[in-house]
Amino acid sequence: MTNGVLSDTELKRAIREGWIAADAAFLDDQIQPASLDLRLGDTAFRLRASFLPGPNATVRERLDDELVMHRIDLRGGAVLETGCVYLVEVQEVLKLPAHIHGAANPKSSTGRVDVFTRLITDGAAAFDAIPAGYHGPMWAEISPCTFSVLARTGTRLSQARLRRGAAKPVREIDFTMDLALEGPVGFRAKRHSGVIDLDRIAGADPRDFWEPMEARKGRVVLDPGEFYIFASKENVLIPPDEAAEMAPIRPELGEFRAHYAGFFDPGFGVAPHEGRAVLEVRSRDVPFIVEDGQPVGKLVFEKLSGAVERLYGEAGSNYQGQGLKLSKHFSPWR
């Protein structure tokens, strides 16, 4: 078999063969062209702090009274508050062959509302890494940074991408920030806003949560600790036989972090739906000026291990052909 990122065809086969299992039936739109959406389980644990279990320990073994402050039932929906750390076991369980490993990332909609989400496995010494041959549960660490959010059993915040063989990038493409757009060039999140329902599409008025930004002389100032949405100047095109990941910002490029969500599936941006990368940006410790055309990161492309059954956007998408766009939870900016 060919090495590379598993396509939806192989993900479906993995489910049939028991590599990926869940008590609830898998949903058709849960299987993306080169990734799998992960669904939250019934219980959220409010933690004192983030943690990793480390070698030879399971996540559940670490959930003692010293770490867990209280439990929250998600079956009827519950608010996860800003500044807090939560842990939720996802519904999907893995039983991977020895030659299959993977990685996780927040979904695009999760990153765009500044919900910091990372995946943890038993024995993990690093976040978002699924070891080759891993057998066991997966857990989503969730920390809303700007907005409190309403989550429930089945809410999808993370996605997993599985690979056969070592990751082998075929090319990298740099991209830059566009501060020459007509109208707003970006949006800054408002503090002390209302609650965002993570399962409701276009249900929130963006003006209650965001402030539009203008560029003066092609530049804007990022304030420390604030959260912003911008767009790339370049269009992004992911060929049908490749997948891509947006790599974290390199420290030497500036005093800010761009993009929490990183997976781009095959078919994103194909004609006539040319689209750009949306950048989730947080400034670090000092105010920092960003300018039109400033480098902010890169896309790393990998080959798929097999043909895709359904390309990105063919079954509908909130982000195909996007420009500067807030998450799907908000009605269009007017």
Secondary structure as GFF3:
##gff-version 3
##sequence-region A 1 334
A	DSSP	beta_strand	4	5	.	.	.	ID=ss1
A	DSSP	alpha_helix	8	16	.	.	.	ID=ss2
A	DSSP	beta_strand	20	21	.	.	.	ID=ss3
A	DSSP	three_ten_helix	28	30	.	.	.	ID=ss4
A	DSSP	beta_strand	31	32	.	.	.	ID=ss5
A	DSSP	beta_strand	35	47	.	.	.	ID=ss6
A	DSSP	alpha_helix	59	62	.	.	.	ID=ss7
A	DSSP	beta_strand	68	73	.	.	.	ID=ss8
A	DSSP	beta_strand	78	80	.	.	.	ID=ss9
A	DSSP	beta_strand	85	95	.	.	.	ID=ss10
A	DSSP	beta_strand	100	106	.	.	.	ID=ss11
A	DSSP	alpha_helix	108	111	.	.	.	ID=ss12
A	DSSP	beta_strand	115	121	.	.	.	ID=ss13
A	DSSP	beta_strand	129	130	.	.	.	ID=ss14
A	DSSP	beta_strand	135	144	.	.	.	ID=ss15
A	DSSP	beta_strand	149	151	.	.	.	ID=ss16
A	DSSP	beta_strand	156	164	.	.	.	ID=ss17
A	DSSP	beta_strand	171	176	.	.	.	ID=ss18
A	DSSP	beta_strand	186	189	.	.	.	ID=ss19
A	DSSP	beta_strand	196	197	.	.	.	ID=ss20
A	DSSP	three_ten_helix	206	208	.	.	.	ID=ss21
A	DSSP	beta_strand	210	213	.	.	.	ID=ss22
A	DSSP	beta_strand	219	222	.	.	.	ID=ss23
A	DSSP	beta_strand	227	236	.	.	.	ID=ss24
A	DSSP	beta_strand	242	247	.	.	.	ID=ss25
A	DSSP	three_ten_helix	251	253	.	.	.	ID=ss26
A	DSSP	beta_strand	256	258	.	.	.	ID=ss27
A	DSSP	beta_strand	263	264	.	.	.	ID=ss28
A	DSSP	beta_strand	275	283	.	.	.	ID=ss29
A	DSSP	beta_strand	288	291	.	.	.	ID=ss30
A	DSSP	beta_strand	295	303	.	.	.	ID=ss31
###
